Amino acid sequence: MFTRTRYSLILLFVAVAMTFLFWWPLYGGAGFIGGDLYPYFFPQKAFLADALKAGEFPLWNDLSGFGYPVLGESQTGAAYPFHLLFYWLFNLNTAYNIEHLLHYVICFVATSLFAKRLGLTDTGAWFAALVFTYGWFPPRACLEWAILTGAWLPVALWCVESFLQTRWWRYAIGLSFTLGMQLLAGHYHLAFITQLLVATYGCWRLWIEQRQKQDEICPTNGHCGRRAALGLVLAGIAGICLAGIQLLPTWELKQRSSRVVTSEEYDPAYGHMPPFYATQLFTPWQWYSPLSIDEDNIVRDISELVAPWHWFGPNHDLDQAIRASRLGALNAGTNKVEAHVYCGMVPMALAGFAVIAWLRGSIQRPKLPLRREASTRIDITARQEPHPDELMINATTGYWLVAGLLGLVYATGWLLPIGLSLPGFSFFRGPGRYGILTTLAIALLAGQMLSQFSLRNSSWFSRRLVLVLAFISTCGDLWLVSRMVTYTYIVSTPAIAYRDLSEVRKLMLAEPGLSRILAPGPNVGNLLGVSCVPWYLGIAPAEYVDPALAMPPREKPLSNGKPTPCSPELLEWLSRSGVTHVLNFEPLEETSWQADLVWKGVDPLLNRVWGRAEPIHLYRFRSNSTVGGSHSFPGRAYVGDESIPIAAEIERRLGSGSRRVVVEGNHVRGQSLVLTELAYPGWSVTRDGVPVETKQQGLFRVVDCPEEGGKFLWTYRPRSFLYGAITSSVTLLMLAALAHLKFWHPKVVDRLLRRRNKV
């Protein structure tokens, strides 16, 4: 019999070994490239890391577009404890890799523990963890939030099941911290799916418990069931409150964001799974092509050997094949990653057998191990082999079957009209993400069948042979698919490692004033440490998608190597938006752009990010040129035609939670002072220490200045952050106090409960 410590160490070893099998280059300092990593995730993490290393907690990101609230947009995850630790201690790529690998370990361990709680054997639980962790997440390596938030889903389920089996408060408190951590990670869609799963699974389990009437602690089963339900509800509320520091700023941004109404910028149906593409579950050779795998190593050779059905994969572009599957599909965009739900041929076959076995024996009502005396509490390390009819998974098979089917149907988008009328569903796009429920259901049912096989098969040799073949075949299958269905690739030396060697970064940081750059790709210029347009945000302020305020389209490069011209409309927009530099792939027509070439060459960072061997061009706008009869390109702050200097250091005061911008307006003569950053709630301005009234002009903040000028100080102190921080702090203290009382003074709590029952 394994001790708890030995079992935990073995499970941890298996979890780490699986990360090495799928991601071994990351252990040697390699990194990802492709997908949204460099246009979205790395710019955010670079900003956060720079602030943390400077001893600051950032509230306003002034580098992407005209700025946005860091906590409001949320996917920076500025309050996520792991981000705060790793991006403060390590460089960008190392911190990213550590978090990536760590959350795969968390997901594998938690799924295994949850499966054990359901009564699966060790091998069945590990197999379920393998299928869920490495079936749904690796193809989504281009989406950082997938594993960062998805890893907490099985943790939450394990806390729910453990609480219902033992009634120990530690698991209810653990559920609160789990839900809070998932929300702090910053991507609310998977957190919303987790909350739905926790709520429905908890109700299902309590209903089963009520029917079985096997509780021997409480006088009446109904009374104890209501108390358990109340405990789960309070734990869920506490988890949400624990993330208040993140949720309230996001709620504030949501009220004035592009998601208030459906538009071309935000389509809830984007990322659906065409119904015919659901055949990927059992006929992967129709869709996946091994020719799309760039890696050539022994792992690939073994994977193709143990998963031979991929030998027959077609030679086509998967995205095009998915878009061509129009039968029953929505009229909306999608891609191979968002629509992915495949989790292995062997697991699919085992899950099918489990459903058939359940249907044949569904008339029998298995007795569940729901007793909660100290002598019969279920231990995750218990090695007893209960009869299959007594397994918890047997009683919940119906739930997982329904949840998996509903997840698959919702992934197609067919139920989207209903979802858009329900709270929460209308806020998120990407219905294909509900396929995570299907993957989890298949994983648990496959683990159930493997457990029953190992319990009922008396032959040691045949039992071990089947288990080994199932594991090896599934590992190879999922490894191959993770390389076929992806937009992200592993390179030995990632582009982000060259950030400090970037020539463009050195030039931009050496500029005497604050710069804003027009770059070919959104947000990539943020890696240089300077403000950049255009922008790319998950939840964008409504002004950013307003056609009347949008940047005019850029002229296409001319043929025959002629320099690219600039339209007067674009030039005027850039001049009034504080843009000071242009970074371009092709040479610019300097006369129409009113710009001079500053640098031309191959940049160690940017050329790797964009996958270009050709030189790139950096231009600076002429401050003394004219556009439409007025001075052009005055800079980040201006009054009329005159540029106003901004303090060399932009003050960020950690103690008061503020973000400050100092503008010297001593030469202002009764005109409007414009700061080219987004007008957003939480900003206030003072002149020589006296508050003054502000107004909005298009995207920007404007203040009327008296003749004598003065020193203007813009400060960002959002109330949403203050109230959120108070909510999180109070909730944390309450949970800590409750945990302290239950652990160190349990008799006090029991006495209070008995007194309440008497009343």
TORBA-789627 format. One record per residue (C-alpha): residue in three letters; x negated, z negated, y negated. Coordinates in steps of 0.5 Angstrom, whole numbers, plus 500, padded with zeros to 3 digits. Each point is the difference from the previous one (the first is absolute). Layout:
// TORBA-789627
AlaXZY...
END
This chain:
// TORBA-789627
Met500500500Phe497502493Thr500494495Arg503502493Thr493501497Arg497504506Tyr507505499Ser499500493Leu493502500Ile501506505Leu506502496Leu496501494Phe494503504Val505505502Ala503502493Val493500497Ala498505506Met506505499Thr498500492Phe493502503Leu503505504Phe504504495Trp496498494Trp493499502Pro496504494Leu503495495Tyr496495503Gly494504498Gly502501493Ala504506501Gly506501496Phe506504499Ile502506495Gly506504500Gly507499498Asp502495495Leu494496500Tyr496503494Pro506502496Tyr503494501Phe497494504Phe493500498Pro501500493Gln505494500Lys495496504Ala494502496Phe504498494Leu501493503Ala493499503Asp497501493Ala505495497Leu499495506Lys492501499Ala501499493Gly504493501Glu506503498Phe507500503Pro503507497Leu507501498Trp500507496Asn496506503Asp498504494Leu497505504Ser505504503Gly504504495Phe502496494Gly500494504Tyr505496505Pro501493502Val496498506Leu504496504Gly506504498Glu498506503Ser498495506Gln496505505Thr493497496Gly502494504Ala497496495Ala503493502Tyr498501507Pro496495503Phe495505504His499504494Leu498495496Leu495498505Phe497506503Tyr500504493Trp497494497Leu494499505Phe499508502Asn499507498Leu506504500Asn499504507Thr498493503Ala506497498Tyr505505502Asn497501507Ile500492501Glu507500498His502506504Leu497497506Leu502493499His508502500Tyr499504506Val498494503Ile506496497Cys505505503Phe497500507Val500493500Ala506499497Thr504505505Ser497497506Leu502493498Phe507502499Ala500504506Lys498494504Arg505496496Leu505505503Gly497498507Leu496506502Thr494499504Asp493500496Thr499508502Gly507502498Ala499496493Trp493504499Phe503506502Ala506499495Ala495498495Leu496507501Val506504500Phe503497493Thr493499497Tyr497507502Gly506504500Trp503500493Phe494498496Pro494504501Pro503506498Arg502497493Ala493498499Cys501504493Leu505495498Glu496493499Trp507497500Ala502502507Ile495495503Leu500495495Thr507498500Gly502503507Ala495495503Trp505494497Leu506503504Pro498497507Val498493497Ala507499497Leu503502506Trp495495504Cys502495495Val508501501Glu499500507Ser496494501Phe504496495Leu506501504Gln497498506Thr497494498Arg504498493Trp493498498Trp500500492Arg492503500Tyr503507502Ala505500495Ile495498495Gly496506503Leu505505499Ser501498493Phe492501499Thr501507504Leu505503496Gly497498494Met493503502Gln503506502Leu504501493Leu493498496Ala497506504Gly504504495His504505504Tyr507498500His503505505Leu497497506Ala501493498Phe508502499Ile500503507Thr497494503Gln505495496Leu505505503Leu497499507Val499492499Ala507499498Thr504504505Tyr495498506Gly501493498Cys508501500Trp499503507Arg496494503Leu505495497Trp506504503Ile496500507Glu499493499Gln507498499Arg503504506Gln495497504Lys501493498Gln494497503Asp498496494Glu499492503Ile497497493Cys506501495Pro507497502Thr503507499Asn497506500Gly503503494His498495496Cys493501502Gly500507499Arg503500493Arg494495498Ala495505503Ala504506496Leu499496494Gly493499501Leu498507501Val504502494Leu496494496Ala494503503Gly502507497Ile501498493Ala494496500Gly496506502Ile503504495Cys499495494Leu493499503Ala499507498Gly503499493Ile494501496Gln500507503Leu508501500Leu502499493Pro495505497Thr502505505Trp507499498Glu499500493Leu497507501Lys505502505Gln505500494Arg497505496Ser496504505Ser502507503Arg503497506Val506498496Val503507501Thr498505505Ser496506497Glu495505502Glu495495499Tyr504495505Asp503503506Pro503494505Ala500505506Tyr493502499Gly496498506His506501505Met499502508Pro503507501Pro505498506Phe496506505Tyr494496498Ala502494504Thr498504506Gln493498499Leu502493504Phe500504506Thr497507499Pro494499496Trp497506503Gln505504496Trp497498493Tyr493497500Ser494504501Pro493497502Leu497506496Ser501496494Ile496494501Asp493501497Glu496494504Asp496502506Asn498494504Ile501497507Val506496498Arg503507498Asp498503507Ile503494504Ser506500496Glu502507502Leu498498507Val505494500Ala505504496Pro500507503Trp507502497His496501493Trp497506503Phe506504499Gly501499493Pro501506496Asn496503494His504499494Asp500496494Leu504494501Asp503499493Gln503507501Ala503499506Ile503494498Arg503503494Ala502506504Ser505495505Arg506501495Leu505499505Gly504494498Ala494498495Leu501498493Asn499504494Ala494496498Gly493500500Thr496496506Asn493500503Lys497499507Val498493498Glu506497498Ala504504505His496497506Val503495505Tyr496502507Cys497494504Gly498503506Met502504506Val499494505Pro504495496Met505504499Ala501501507Leu500493501Ala505498495Gly505505503Phe499497507Ala501493496Val507502497Ile502503507Ala499494503Trp503496495Leu506504500Arg501499508Gly499493499Ser504499493Ile506497504Gln496494502Arg499495494Pro493497501Lys498493498Leu496499495Pro494495499Leu503497494Arg499492501Arg496497495Glu498493503Ala493498499Ser498502508Thr503507500Arg498503493Ile497507502Asp493500498Ile497507499Thr494498505Ala505499506Arg498503506Gln506499504Glu504506503Pro507499498His505505504Pro501506496Asp508498499Glu497494496Leu496504495Met502500493Ile499507499Asn505502505Ala506496496Thr497504493Thr499507504Gly507502497Tyr498498493Trp493504500Leu504506503Val505500494Ala495498495Gly495506503Leu506505500Leu502498493Gly493500497Leu499507503Val507503497Tyr499497493Ala493503501Thr503507500Gly504498493Trp507501503Leu502493498Leu497501493Pro506501497Ile503493502Gly493497499Leu500502493Ser506496498Leu497494503Pro496495497Gly492501501Phe501507504Ser501504493Phe493497497Phe496503506Arg498507502Gly497502506Pro506499506Gly495502505Arg496494499Tyr506496504Gly497504506Ile496493500Leu506497504Thr500505505Thr493499501Leu500493501Ala506500505Ile497505504Ala494496500Leu503494502Leu505503505Ala493504503Gly497493501Gln506497503Met500505505Leu492499501Ser501493501Gln506500505Phe496505504Ser494495500Leu504495502Arg504503506Asn494504503Ser497496505Ser494505501Trp494497496Phe496507500Ser506504498Arg502496495Arg494500496Leu499507501Val507502497Leu498495494Val493503499Leu503507500Ala505498495Phe496497495Ile494506501Ser505505499Thr504497494Cys494499497Gly497507500Asp507503499Leu501496493Trp493501498Leu501507501Val506500496Ser497496494Arg495505499Met505506500Val505497496Thr497498494Tyr497502493Thr495495500Tyr493501503Ile494495501Val493502497Ser494497501Thr498499493Pro507499496Ala500503493Ile502493497Ala492498502Tyr498505494Arg504497495Asp494497496Leu496506501Ser505504496Glu497504494Val507501497Arg502493501Lys493498496Leu502505495Met507497499Leu498493500Ala494501495Glu505503495Pro501496493Gly507499501Leu506500505Ser501506503Arg505504504Ile499506504Leu504506502Ala498501508Pro502505505Gly503494505Pro505494498Asn496493499Val493503503Gly497499493Asn502493501Leu494499505Leu496502494Gly502493496Val504504495Ser507502498Cys503506504Val506505499Pro503502504Trp503494504Tyr503499507Leu504494501Gly504497505Ile505497495Ala499504494Pro503497493Ala506505498Glu496503494Tyr495503505Val505504503Asp504502494Pro500508499Ala500499492Leu493495501Ala497504505Met493503500Pro501508499Pro497504505Arg493502500Glu498508500Lys498502507Pro493503500Leu499507498Ser497505505Asn493503500Gly497494498Lys503499493Pro500493497Thr507497500Pro504500494Cys504494497Ser507501497Pro502497493Glu505495504Leu495497504Leu495499495Glu505497496Trp502495505Leu493498502Ser498499493Arg506495499Ser499497507Gly493497498Val496505505Thr493501498His497504506Val502505505Leu497501507Asn501506503Phe498505506Glu499506496Pro497501493Leu505499494Glu501505494Glu497495495Thr503503494Ser508499503Trp498493503Gln496498494Ala495497504Asp493500502Leu496500506Val497493501Trp498501508Lys500505505Gly497499508Val502497506Asp502493500Pro499495506Leu506497500Leu505505497Asn498506504Arg500496506Val507497499Trp503508498Gly496503506Arg496505495Ala493502500Glu501504493Pro498497494Ile506496496His500500492Leu501495495Tyr502501493Arg501496494Phe505501495Arg498501493Ser502495495Asn500504494Ser504506502Thr507501498Val506501504Gly507502497Gly497498493Ser498493502His493497502Ser500501508Phe498495505Pro499493496Gly499496506Arg504495504Ala503497493Tyr501503494Val504500493Gly503507497Asp494504501Glu494495500Ser497497506Ile500492501Pro495496504Ile501496506Ala496494501Ala494502505Glu503495505Ile507499501Glu501493501Arg504497506Arg501493500Leu501497507Gly502493498Ser507503496Gly501506505Ser499504494Arg497507499Arg498502493Val498506496Val497499493Val501505495Glu496500493Gly505503495Asn496498494His501507497Val507501501Arg504502494Gly508498501Gln501505506Ser501499508Leu495498504Val501503507Leu496497507Thr501505505Glu502496506Leu507499503Ala505496496Tyr502495505Pro503493500Gly495494499Trp496503495Ser500497493Val496501494Thr497496494Arg496502494Asp495495498Gly503495504Val507501498Pro506503504Val502507498Glu506504502Thr499506505Lys503506502Gln500506505Gln498507498Gly501504506Leu495497505Phe496496496Arg500493496Val501501492Val499495495Asp501501492Cys494498496Pro499497493Glu496503495Glu494495501Gly500501507Gly497494505Lys498499507Phe506502505Leu500496507Trp504503505Thr501495506Tyr504501507Arg503493502Pro506502504Arg505495501Ser502503507Phe493498502Leu500493498Tyr507499503Gly498503506Ala493496501Ile505493498Thr504502506Ser494502505Ser497493498Val506496501Thr502503507Leu493499502Leu500493498Met506499503Leu498503507Ala494496500Ala503494499Leu505501505Ala494502505His497493498Leu506496501Lys501503507Phe493500503Trp498493497His506496499Pro505503505Lys504494500Val502500493Val503507501Asp504498506Arg502494497Leu503504494Leu503505505Arg504494504Arg502497494Arg503507497Asn503501507Lys504493500Val502502493
END
